C-alpha cells in the first residue's frame, strides 16, 4: 500500500482528519479541566445541577452524577474465612465467579463477603441537551 498519493481529495481529507484528531486531544484536555472546575464550583455551592442556555435550539443541563465502584478487601476476607476456604476462592487473584458459586452452594456466608466489601463513589459531570419548545 502506498503512503503517498497524488489525489488531492484524498490528501485533503486525510489532512483534515489528522487535524481533527489532533484537535480532539486538545479539546478533551480542555473539557476535563473545565469539568473539574465546574464540579468543584457546583460542589462548593451545594448545587447538584445547572441549566444553561446552550444555543437557539437547545438548553443543556449539567449535573453531578456519582459512579460507584465496589471492591473486596482481600486481606479482611481471608482473615474472616480462613486461609483454607479463601484459597479455594482464588486463582492468583480473588475470583468473583468462585465466590458467587461458593455462596450459592452454601459453602460461605454471603454476609461475611458483604462485610469485606468497600464501595467508593466518584463524582462526574453529565450534560444533557433538550430541544427548546417553540413559543
C-alpha positions in Angstrom: 0.0 0.0 0.0 1.4 3.4 -1.0 2.0 6.0 1.7 1.6 8.9 -0.7 -1.0 9.8 -3.3 -1.3 12.4 -6.0 -5.1 12.5 -5.4 -5.7 16.0 -3.8 -9.1 15.0 -2.4 -7.6 12.0 -0.5 -4.7 14.2 0.8 -7.0 17.0 1.9 -9.4 14.6 3.6 -6.6 12.8 5.4 -5.1 16.1 6.5 -8.5 17.3 7.8 -8.9 14.0 9.7 -5.4 14.4 11.2 -6.2 18.0 12.2 -9.5 16.9 13.8 -7.8 14.0 15.7 -5.1 16.5 17.0 -7.8 19.0 18.0 -9.8 16.2 19.7 -7.0 15.5 22.1 -6.6 19.2 22.9 -10.4 19.6 23.3 -10.5 16.5 25.6 -7.8 18.0 27.8 -9.7 21.3 28.0 -13.0 19.5 28.6 -11.5 17.6 31.5 -10.0 20.8 33.1 -13.3 22.7 32.7 -15.2 19.7 34.1 -13.0 19.6 37.1 -13.5 23.4 37.7 -17.3 23.1 37.2 -17.6 20.1 39.5 -15.6 22.0 42.2 -17.8 25.1 41.8 -21.1 23.1 41.9 -19.9 21.1 45.0 -18.7 24.4 46.6 -22.1 25.9 46.3 -24.0 22.8 47.2 -25.7 22.7 43.8 -26.1 19.4 42.0 -27.1 20.7 38.6 -27.5 23.9 36.5 -29.5 24.5 33.3 -27.8 26.7 30.7 -29.0 28.3 27.5 -26.8 26.4 25.0 -28.0 27.9 21.7 -31.2 29.0 19.9 -32.4 25.4 19.7 -31.1 23.7 22.8 -30.7 24.1 26.5 -28.2 22.0 28.4 -28.3 20.7 31.9 -25.0 19.9 33.6 -25.4 17.7 36.6 -23.2 15.9 39.2 -23.6 12.2 39.0 -21.8 9.5 41.1 -20.1 6.4 39.8 -19.8 3.6 42.4 -17.0 1.0 42.4 -17.3 -1.9 44.8 -14.2 -3.9 45.7 -13.5 -6.7 48.3 -10.8 -6.2 50.8 -9.0 -9.5 50.2 -6.9 -9.5 53.4 -10.0 -8.9 55.5 -11.9 -11.6 53.7 -9.0 -14.1 54.1 -9.0 -13.4 57.9 -12.8 -13.7 58.1 -13.0 -17.0 56.1 -9.6 -18.6 57.0 -6.8 -19.4 54.5 -8.1 -22.8 53.6 -11.5 -21.6 52.4 -10.1 -18.4 51.0 -7.6 -20.3 48.8 -10.5 -22.3 47.3 -11.9 -19.0 46.1 -8.7 -17.6 44.5 -6.7 -18.1 41.4 -3.7 -15.7 41.5 -6.4 -13.1 42.1 -9.7 -13.4 44.0 -12.3 -14.9 41.6 -15.7 -13.4 41.8 -17.3 -16.3 40.0 -15.9 -18.8 42.6 -17.2 -16.6 45.4 -20.7 -16.5 43.8 -20.6 -20.3 43.3 -19.5 -20.9 47.0 -22.3 -18.6 48.2 -24.9 -20.5 46.0 -23.6 -23.8 47.4 -23.8 -22.6 50.9 -20.0 -23.0 51.5 -19.6 -19.5 52.7 -21.9 -16.9 54.3 -22.7 -14.0 52.0 -22.8 -11.7 55.0 -19.1 -12.4 55.6 -18.3 -11.5 52.0 -20.5 -8.4 52.2 -18.7 -7.2 55.3 -15.5 -7.3 53.4 -16.7 -5.1 50.5 -15.9 -1.5 50.1 -17.8 0.9 47.8 -16.2 4.1 46.6 -18.1 6.9 44.8 -16.5 9.1 42.1 -18.5 12.2 41.2 -18.6 13.1 37.5 -20.5 15.5 35.3 -23.2 14.7 32.8 -24.5 17.2 30.2 -27.9 16.6 28.7 -29.4 18.6 25.8 -33.1 19.2 25.4 -34.7 20.8 22.4 -36.3 24.2 23.2 -40.0 24.5 22.9 -41.3 26.9 20.4 -43.5 29.6 22.0 
